[in-house]
Amino acid sequence: MKRLFAITVVMLLSSAMFFVVVCAAGPTIPTKGRWGGTTTFIIPTPAACGAAGGVAVSAEGKGVASPWGASTWVGDPTCLFPLIPVPPTDYISYGGKQVFQGFGTATITAANGGEIFLEMVFTFIGNPLAETQGQWTQDVDINGGTGSAMNAVGHAFSSGVWTNEGGGNLSWEGTHTGTIEY
């Protein structure tokens, strides 16, 4: 009888612990948005970035995204590097366009003042220093924030078009889709 009672208690405690762990992770919420903004080339390029063959950029934008509503997006200055098309099929898959890539961080600030922290890899298809238009993609990891987003995690994919406005400035617009968990 004692053994049956002990097994029952262990099963109940295990079930309770499983329930607490499952409920502690918030629900996965879809995120979808539309953004537009500017990317500015930092001239002169900082020595470390230029020595590695890159150009320094900073970016900012505004948009509307679920679940945050009207928001701003500010990217920290980072380096953008030309990719060497190896193997050559990579170059062909981009329509013979030059490809630039960089890694950076950014912050989304929602209308309520809450912040969401991002890490991303972004790709420019076409030469933003020499061409008038091109495409861009961005693979984004959501890594925390402030307030209710303190423990947020998630992933999103963004894409869109850029236009060279001259004078070291690009305008861009695009969309993102992904998921976030609070």
TIGUZA-148802 format. One record per residue: x, y, z of N, C-alpha, C, O, CB in turn; residue in three letters. Coordinates in pm, whole numbers, plus 50000, padded with zeros to 5 digits. Glycine has a CB too. Layout:
! residues N
PT   n_u   n_v   n_w  ca_u  ca_v  ca_w   c_u   c_v   c_w   o_u   o_v   o_w  cb_u  cb_v  cb_w code
PT     X     Y     Z     X     Y     Z     X     Y     Z     X     Y     Z     X     Y     Z  Ala
...
This chain:
! residues 182
PT   n_u   n_v   n_w  ca_u  ca_v  ca_w   c_u   c_v   c_w   o_u   o_v   o_w  cb_u  cb_v  cb_w code
PT 50082 49881 50000 50000 50000 50000 50087 50126 50000 50059 50221 49927 49907 49999 50120  Met
PT 50194 50126 50085 50283 50240 50088 50349 50261 49953 50368 50373 49907 50390 50223 50198  Lys
PT 50384 50150 49889 50450 50159 49758 50354 50219 49654 50396 50304 49575 50498 50019 49711  Arg
PT 50230 50179 49653 50130 50233 49562 50111 50383 49587 50098 50461 49493 49996 50157 49578  Leu
PT 50109 50422 49715 50095 50563 49750 50216 50642 49700 50200 50751 49645 50079 50581 49902  Phe
PT 50338 50589 49720 50460 50657 49677 50463 50673 49526 50501 50779 49475 50584 50580 49725  Ala
PT 50423 50569 49452 50420 50577 49305 50319 50683 49261 50347 50760 49169 50385 50439 49243  Ile
PT 50204 50688 49326 50101 50787 49292 50152 50929 49317 50130 51018 49235 49972 50761 49374  Thr
PT 50220 50950 49430 50273 51082 49463 50379 51124 49360 50379 51237 49313 50334 51083 49606  Val
PT 50469 51032 49325 50573 51061 49226 50509 51096 49091 50552 51190 49025 50670 50940 49211  Val
PT 50407 51022 49050 50339 51050 48923 50271 51187 48926 50279 51262 48828 50235 50940 48892  Met
PT 50206 51220 49035 50139 51350 49046 50240 51464 49043 50219 51564 48975 50056 51356 49174  Leu
PT 50351 51450 49117 50454 51554 49117 50518 51569 48979 50544 51681 48934 50560 51523 49221  Leu
PT 50544 51457 48911 50602 51462 48777 50506 51531 48681 50549 51613 48599 50636 51320 48727  Ser
PT 50380 51499 48690 50280 51563 48603 50272 51712 48632 50261 51792 48539 50142 51498 48622  Ser
PT 50276 51751 48758 50270 51893 48794 50392 51967 48741 50380 52078 48690 50261 51909 48947  Ala
PT 50511 51905 48754 50632 51969 48703 50626 51984 48552 50666 52087 48498 50756 51889 48744  Met
PT 50576 51882 48481 50561 51890 48336 50466 52003 48300 50493 52080 48207 50510 51755 48279  Phe
PT 50355 52015 48371 50257 52120 48345 50319 52258 48366 50294 52349 48286 50134 52103 48436  Phe
PT 50397 52276 48471 50460 52405 48498 50558 52440 48387 50560 52554 48341 50532 52403 48635  Val
PT 50640 52344 48343 50738 52370 48237 50667 52404 48107 50706 52499 48040 50831 52249 48218  Val
PT 50563 52329 48070 50491 52354 47946 50423 52490 47952 50424 52563 47853 50387 52244 47921  Val
PT 50364 52526 48063 50295 52654 48074 50391 52771 48086 50354 52883 48053 50202 52653 48193  Cys
PT 50513 52748 48133 50609 52857 48149 50651 52913 48013 50673 53033 48000 50732 52808 48226  Ala
PT 50661 52826 47914 50692 52874 47780 50564 52930 47721 50464 52859 47711 50753 52760 47689  Ala
PT 50568 53054 47681 50448 53119 47629 50408 53061 47495 50482 52984 47435 50471 53268 47616  Gly
PT 50291 53099 47450 50245 53049 47321 50327 53110 47207 50378 53222 47219 50095 53079 47301  Pro
PT 50338 53037 47099 50404 53088 46980 50305 53177 46906 50195 53134 46872 50456 52972 46889  Thr
PT 50346 53300 46881 50259 53399 46818 50316 53433 46681 50436 53459 46670 50245 53528 46907  Ile
PT 50233 53433 46577 50286 53474 46447 50316 53623 46446 50246 53702 46511 50186 53439 46335  Pro
PT 50419 53662 46374 50450 53803 46354 50460 53828 46205 50518 53750 46129 50584 53843 46427  Thr
PT 50401 53939 46164 50399 53975 46023 50400 54126 46015 50332 54193 46093 50274 53914 45949  Lys
PT 50477 54181 45923 50484 54326 45915 50529 54379 45782 50574 54306 45694 50573 54376 46020  Gly
PT 50516 54509 45769 50559 54584 45650 50644 54700 45698 50605 54773 45788 50436 54634 45564  Arg
PT 50763 54715 45636 50861 54813 45680 50912 54896 45564 50905 54853 45449 50977 54745 45751  Trp
PT 50962 55013 45593 51030 55097 45496 51129 55184 45569 51109 55217 45686 50929 55184 45416  Gly
PT 51239 55223 45502 51337 55305 45571 51453 55342 45483 51443 55343 45360 51388 55235 45691  Gly
PT 51565 55373 45547 51686 55413 45477 51808 55339 45530 51815 55305 45648 51707 55564 45488  Thr
PT 51901 55315 45442 52033 55264 45478 52132 55370 45432 52126 55416 45318 52062 55122 45413  Thr
PT 52224 55407 45520 52322 55510 45490 52462 55450 45499 52497 55383 45597 52307 55630 45586  Thr
PT 52542 55477 45397 52682 55434 45399 52760 55531 45486 52749 55652 45470 52742 55426 45255  Phe
PT 52838 55477 45578 52918 55559 45668 53050 55591 45599 53133 55502 45576 52942 55487 45806  Ile
PT 53069 55719 45565 53187 55763 45492 53262 55861 45581 53200 55956 45629 53149 55829 45354  Ile
PT 53391 55845 45607 53472 55734 45558 53441 55606 45636 53401 55610 45753 53623 55769 45569  Pro
PT 53461 55493 45568 53441 55363 45632 53543 55346 45743 53662 55371 45720 53452 55248 45528  Thr
PT 53501 55303 45862 53598 55278 45970 53709 55184 45923 53684 55092 45844 53527 55219 46093  Pro
PT 53828 55206 45972 53948 55134 45926 53932 54982 45933 53969 54913 45838 54067 55175 46007  Ala
PT 53879 54930 46042 53869 54784 46057 53777 54725 45952 53804 54618 45898 53818 54748 46198  Ala
PT 53668 54793 45922 53573 54745 45822 53635 54754 45682 53628 54658 45604 53441 54827 45828  Cys
PT 53696 54868 45650 53758 54888 45519 53874 54793 45495 53891 54744 45383 53806 55029 45504  Gly
PT 53955 54767 45598 54070 54677 45584 54025 54535 45551 54099 54460 45487 54153 54677 45713  Ala
PT 53904 54499 45593 53852 54365 45564 53775 54363 45432 53717 54260 45396 53760 54319 45678  Ala
PT 53775 54475 45358 53710 54480 45228 53563 54519 45233 53493 54507 45132 53722 54348 45163  Gly
PT 53517 54565 45347 53376 54600 45360 53350 54749 45357 53442 54831 45351 53322 54543 45485  Gly
PT 53222 54782 45361 53178 54920 45375 53084 54924 45496 53008 54831 45519 53106 54973 45244  Val
PT 53091 55033 45572 53008 55045 45692 52873 55106 45655 52865 55198 45573 53079 55132 45800  Ala
PT 52767 55054 45717 52632 55104 45693 52557 55115 45825 52588 55047 45923 52555 55013 45595  Val
PT 52457 55203 45826 52360 55206 45935 52223 55214 45871 52209 55264 45759 52386 55328 46033  Ser
PT 52121 55165 45940 51987 55162 45882 51882 55191 45988 51901 55164 46106 51959 55026 45815  Ala
PT 51771 55247 45942 51656 55269 46030 51530 55267 45946 51533 55291 45825 51668 55403 46107  Glu
PT 51419 55238 46011 51293 55233 45939 51174 55241 46030 51186 55246 46153 51286 55107 45857  Gly
PT 51058 55244 45968 50930 55245 46039 50839 55144 45973 50854 55112 45856 50866 55387 46039  Lys
PT 50745 55095 46052 50651 55001 45995 50540 54967 46089 50528 55023 46198 50722 54877 45954  Gly
PT 50458 54876 46044 50349 54823 46125 50366 54672 46126 50374 54609 46020 50207 54866 46070  Val
PT 50373 54615 46246 50396 54471 46258 50312 54415 46370 50293 54479 46474 50545 54442 46282  Ala
PT 50262 54295 46349 50193 54225 46458 50299 54152 46538 50394 54100 46479 50083 54125 46403  Ser
PT 50290 54146 46666 50184 54197 46752 50211 54337 46808 50145 54376 46904 50162 54102 46865  Pro
PT 50307 54413 46753 50352 54537 46816 50280 54662 46767 50283 54764 46837 50498 54554 46793  Trp
PT 50217 54659 46652 50155 54779 46595 50258 54867 46528 50361 54818 46481 50081 54857 46704  Gly
PT 50232 54998 46524 50327 55092 46464 50458 55087 46543 50457 55097 46666 50269 55237 46461  Ala
PT 50569 55071 46472 50698 55052 46538 50810 55119 46460 50794 55153 46342 50729 54902 46555  Ser
PT 50922 55139 46527 51043 55184 46460 51146 55073 46466 51142 54987 46555 51099 55315 46525  Thr
PT 51238 55074 46372 51343 54974 46362 51474 55050 46346 51487 55130 46253 51319 54873 46244  Trp
PT 51571 55027 46434 51701 55094 46424 51810 54987 46429 51820 54911 46525 51719 55200 46539  Val
PT 51891 54984 46324 52003 54891 46318 52130 54957 46367 52155 55074 46338 52021 54839 46177  Gly
PT 52210 54883 46440 52340 54934 46483 52434 54937 46362 52421 54853 46273 52400 54846 46598  Asp
PT 52527 55033 46356 52622 55036 46244 52696 54902 46232 52732 54840 46332 52724 55152 46262  Pro
PT 52716 54859 46108 52780 54731 46083 52853 54735 45950 52844 54833 45876 52675 54617 46085  Thr
PT 52926 54628 45919 53000 54619 45793 52922 54533 45693 52860 54433 45730 53141 54559 45816  Cys
PT 52926 54574 45569 52865 54502 45458 52980 54459 45368 53060 54541 45324 52759 54592 45379  Leu
PT 52989 54327 45339 53101 54273 45265 53056 54215 45131 52951 54152 45123 53172 54165 45347  Phe
PT 53135 54237 45025 53104 54170 44898 53135 54021 44913 53239 53984 44968 53185 54233 44779  Pro
PT 53046 53937 44864 53069 53792 44868 53141 53750 44742 53116 53804 44634 52936 53715 44883  Leu
PT 53229 53655 44755 53295 53596 44639 53209 53479 44596 53183 53389 44676 53444 53551 44670  Ile
PT 53163 53477 44472 53070 53371 44430 53139 53236 44413 53181 53200 44303 53003 53410 44299  Pro
PT 53149 53161 44521 53207 53028 44516 53107 52933 44579 53070 52957 44694 53346 53021 44590  Val
PT 53060 52828 44516 53090 52796 44376 53017 52891 44281 52925 52962 44322 53052 52650 44346  Pro
PT 53057 52892 44154 52997 52986 44059 52846 52976 44048 52781 53073 44011 53057 52965 43923  Pro
PT 52787 52861 44080 52641 52848 44072 52572 52946 44166 52460 52988 44138 52598 52704 44104  Thr
PT 52635 52982 44278 52575 53080 44368 52558 53214 44297 52455 53280 44311 52662 53098 44495  Asp
PT 52658 53252 44221 52654 53378 44148 52544 53374 44042 52470 53471 44025 52791 53406 44083  Tyr
PT 52534 53262 43973 52432 53247 43869 52293 53251 43931 52201 53308 43872 52452 53114 43792  Ile
PT 52276 53191 44049 52143 53189 44111 52095 53328 44149 51975 53347 44171 52146 53100 44235  Ser
PT 52183 53426 44157 52144 53564 44184 52136 53645 44055 52145 53768 44059 52243 53629 44281  Tyr
PT 52119 53580 43943 52103 53649 43815 52228 53722 43770 52218 53821 43698 51991 53745 43824  Gly
PT 52345 53675 43811 52469 53739 43772 52496 53869 43847 52590 53941 43815 52467 53766 43626  Gly
PT 52414 53898 43947 52431 54022 44025 52536 54002 44134 52555 53891 44184 52296 54065 44089  Lys
PT 52603 54110 44168 52696 54105 44280 52614 54093 44409 52503 54145 44419 52788 54233 44283  Gln
PT 52669 54024 44507 52599 53999 44633 52685 54050 44748 52804 54022 44756 52566 53846 44651  Val
PT 52622 54127 44838 52688 54178 44959 52617 54118 45079 52496 54096 45075 52687 54335 44964  Phe
PT 52690 54091 45186 52628 54034 45305 52690 54093 45431 52807 54131 45433 52642 53882 45305  Gln
PT 52609 54100 45537 52657 54149 45665 52580 54085 45779 52477 54022 45758 52646 54300 45672  Gly
PT 52631 54103 45899 52568 54054 46021 52553 54174 46113 52645 54255 46125 52651 53938 46089  Phe
PT 52438 54186 46178 52421 54301 46266 52315 54281 46371 52252 54175 46380 52387 54422 46186  Gly
PT 52295 54383 46450 52193 54384 46554 52104 54505 46532 52144 54605 46473 52257 54386 46697  Thr
PT 51983 54494 46582 51886 54603 46568 51788 54596 46683 51781 54497 46756 51813 54597 46431  Ala
PT 51711 54703 46698 51608 54709 46801 51478 54759 46738 51477 54860 46668 51652 54802 46919  Thr
PT 51371 54687 46764 51237 54733 46729 51181 54801 46853 51186 54743 46962 51143 54615 46680  Ile
PT 51128 54921 46839 51060 54989 46949 50913 55000 46913 50876 55066 46816 51122 55130 46977  Thr
PT 50830 54935 46993 50686 54934 46969 50623 55066 47013 50687 55147 47081 50619 54816 47044  Ala
PT 50500 55087 46973 50428 55210 47008 50419 55231 47159 50415 55345 47205 50288 55206 46948  Ala
PT 50416 55121 47237 50406 55134 47382 50541 55156 47449 50549 55163 47572 50341 55010 47440  Asn
PT 50649 55168 47368 50783 55193 47423 50863 55067 47449 50983 55075 47477 50771 55270 47550  Gly
PT 50801 54950 47442 50873 54824 47462 50970 54799 47349 50946 54838 47235 50775 54707 47474  Gly
PT 51081 54732 47380 51183 54704 47280 51197 54554 47258 51180 54475 47350 51317 54764 47322  Glu
PT 51230 54517 47134 51256 54380 47095 51395 54380 47032 51420 54458 46939 51145 54323 46997  Ile
PT 51485 54293 47080 51623 54290 47033 51638 54185 46923 51589 54073 46935 51720 54261 47149  Phe
PT 51709 54223 46816 51725 54137 46699 51872 54114 46667 51957 54201 46690 51654 54198 46578  Leu
PT 51900 53996 46614 52030 53966 46551 51995 53917 46412 51901 53840 46395 52114 53857 46634  Glu
PT 52072 53961 46311 52033 53925 46176 52151 53911 46082 52258 53968 46103 51938 54027 46122  Met
PT 52127 53834 45978 52217 53825 45864 52139 53884 45748 52028 53839 45718 52265 53675 45835  Val
PT 52197 53985 45682 52125 54049 45572 52208 54038 45444 52331 54035 45447 52095 54196 45604  Phe
PT 52137 54031 45332 52200 54014 45202 52145 54118 45106 52023 54135 45094 52176 53870 45148  Thr
PT 52233 54188 45036 52196 54279 44929 52226 54210 44797 52339 54167 44775 52272 54416 44940  Phe
PT 52128 54199 44710 52148 54141 44578 52154 54258 44480 52057 54331 44463 52033 54038 44541  Ile
PT 52270 54274 44417 52299 54391 44337 52399 54475 44414 52413 54461 44535 52169 54473 44304  Gly
PT 52469 54562 44344 52572 54643 44408 52510 54775 44455 52481 54861 44372 52691 54669 44312  Asn
PT 52489 54792 44585 52424 54914 44634 52509 55040 44616 52459 55151 44634 52389 54898 44778  Pro
PT 52635 55023 44582 52722 55138 44558 52719 55183 44412 52756 55296 44381 52864 55106 44599  Leu
PT 52675 55095 44321 52684 55126 44179 52553 55113 44102 52539 55173 43996 52785 55039 44117  Ala
PT 52458 55037 44153 52334 55014 44079 52221 55100 44136 52232 55153 44247 52295 54865 44083  Glu
PT 52115 55114 44059 52003 55198 44103 51901 55122 44186 51834 55182 44270 51935 55260 43985  Thr
PT 51887 54990 44164 51790 54911 44240 51840 54770 44260 51926 54721 44186 51655 54910 44170  Gln
PT 51785 54706 44359 51818 54566 44386 51721 54509 44488 51621 54570 44524 51962 54553 44434  Gly
PT 51754 54390 44533 51671 54321 44632 51753 54301 44759 51875 54310 44758 51620 54185 44578  Gln
PT 51683 54273 44869 51751 54240 44993 51672 54132 45065 51550 54119 45048 51767 54366 45082  Trp
PT 51742 54054 45147 51679 53957 45236 51744 53971 45373 51854 54025 45388 51695 53810 45182  Thr
PT 51672 53922 45473 51723 53932 45611 51670 53813 45690 51550 53790 45695 51681 54067 45678  Gln
PT 51759 53740 45752 51726 53627 45838 51743 53677 45982 51853 53713 46022 51817 53500 45808  Asp
PT 51634 53679 46060 51632 53748 46189 51605 53652 46304 51514 53570 46297 51526 53858 46187  Val
PT 51686 53664 46410 51660 53596 46537 51616 53700 46638 51680 53804 46652 51785 53517 46587  Asp
PT 51508 53672 46710 51457 53760 46816 51515 53709 46947 51497 53593 46982 51299 53762 46819  Ile
PT 51586 53797 47019 51657 53757 47141 51629 53852 47256 51717 53928 47296 51807 53750 47115  Asn
PT 51508 53847 47308 51477 53927 47426 51433 54067 47394 51408 54103 47279 51594 53932 47516  Gly
PT 51424 54146 47500 51378 54283 47486 51356 54343 47623 51420 54303 47721 51250 54291 47403  Gly
PT 51265 54438 47630 51231 54500 47758 51084 54472 47788 51007 54433 47700 51258 54653 47754  Thr
PT 51046 54492 47913 50906 54472 47952 50860 54331 47923 50928 54235 47958 50816 54571 47881  Gly
PT 50744 54318 47860 50687 54186 47833 50770 54106 47734 50751 53984 47723 50545 54201 47782  Ser
PT 50860 54170 47661 50945 54100 47564 51079 54060 47622 51167 54015 47548 50967 54188 47442  Ala
PT 51097 54074 47754 51226 54045 47818 51278 53906 47781 51397 53890 47756 51213 54058 47968  Met
PT 51191 53807 47779 51233 53669 47750 51189 53623 47612 51184 53503 47585 51179 53574 47855  Asn
PT 51157 53717 47524 51108 53681 47391 51216 53610 47310 51334 53646 47314 51060 53807 47317  Ala
PT 51173 53509 47236 51259 53441 47140 51175 53418 47015 51053 53407 47022 51316 53305 47197  Val
PT 51241 53411 46903 51167 53385 46780 51256 53396 46659 51378 53415 46669 51051 53479 46767  Gly
PT 51193 53384 46545 51265 53390 46418 51173 53450 46313 51053 53426 46314 51315 53248 46374  His
PT 51231 53529 46223 51155 53587 46113 51243 53596 45989 51366 53594 45997 51102 53726 46151  Ala
PT 51178 53605 45877 51247 53625 45749 51188 53748 45684 51066 53762 45676 51233 53499 45656  Phe
PT 51275 53838 45638 51233 53962 45573 51290 53967 45432 51395 53910 45404 51278 54085 45654  Ser
PT 51220 54036 45344 51271 54059 45210 51205 54181 45150 51098 54223 45192 51249 53935 45121  Ser
PT 51272 54236 45051 51216 54354 44986 51308 54407 44878 51393 54335 44826 51189 54461 45086  Gly
PT 51290 54534 44846 51368 54599 44741 51437 54722 44798 51388 54783 44893 51279 54638 44622  Val
PT 51552 54759 44739 51621 54882 44775 51639 54966 44650 51645 54915 44538 51759 54851 44841  Trp
PT 51646 55097 44670 51669 55193 44562 51782 55285 44603 51782 55341 44713 51538 55274 44530  Thr
PT 51880 55301 44514 51993 55389 44541 51946 55533 44520 51911 55572 44409 52115 55355 44449  Asn
PT 51944 55612 44628 51899 55751 44623 52014 55847 44596 51992 55968 44584 51831 55788 44754  Glu
PT 52137 55796 44585 52255 55880 44563 52307 55935 44695 52238 55930 44797 52222 55994 44468  Gly
PT 52427 55986 44691 52486 56046 44810 52510 55949 44924 52518 55990 45040 52400 56155 44858  Gly
PT 52522 55820 44893 52547 55721 44999 52422 55677 45073 52432 55623 45183 52644 55776 45097  Gly
PT 52303 55699 45015 52177 55661 45080 52096 55567 44994 52084 55585 44872 52095 55785 45114  Asn
PT 52039 55467 45059 51944 55376 44994 51810 55391 45064 51805 55408 45186 51994 55228 44998  Leu
PT 51702 55385 44989 51572 55368 45052 51535 55221 45034 51578 55158 44937 51462 55465 44989  Ser
PT 51458 55168 45124 51421 55027 45115 51280 55008 45169 51230 55088 45249 51521 54939 45193  Trp
PT 51217 54901 45124 51086 54860 45176 51076 54710 45164 51141 54647 45081 50970 54931 45100  Glu
PT 50992 54654 45249 50977 54509 45246 50882 54459 45353 50816 54538 45422 51111 54442 45263  Gly
PT 50876 54329 45364 50785 54262 45459 50862 54158 45539 50971 54116 45500 50666 54197 45385  Thr
PT 50803 54117 45651 50860 54005 45726 50746 53914 45773 50632 53957 45790 50944 54056 45847  His
PT 50780 53788 45793 50692 53690 45855 50775 53605 45947 50893 53580 45920 50618 53603 45747  Thr
PT 50715 53560 46056 50788 53475 46149 50703 53441 46270 50581 53452 46266 50916 53541 46193  Gly
PT 50770 53401 46377 50701 53368 46502 50782 53424 46619 50904 53440 46612 50682 53214 46517  Thr
PT 50710 53453 46726 50774 53501 46848 50706 53430 46965 50587 53400 46961 50764 53658 46862  Ile
PT 50784 53405 47068 50732 53342 47190 50776 53426 47308 50895 53456 47322 50782 53194 47205  Glu
PT 50681 53465 47392 50712 53547 47509 50726 53460 47631 50751 53510 47741 50603 53654 47530  Tyr
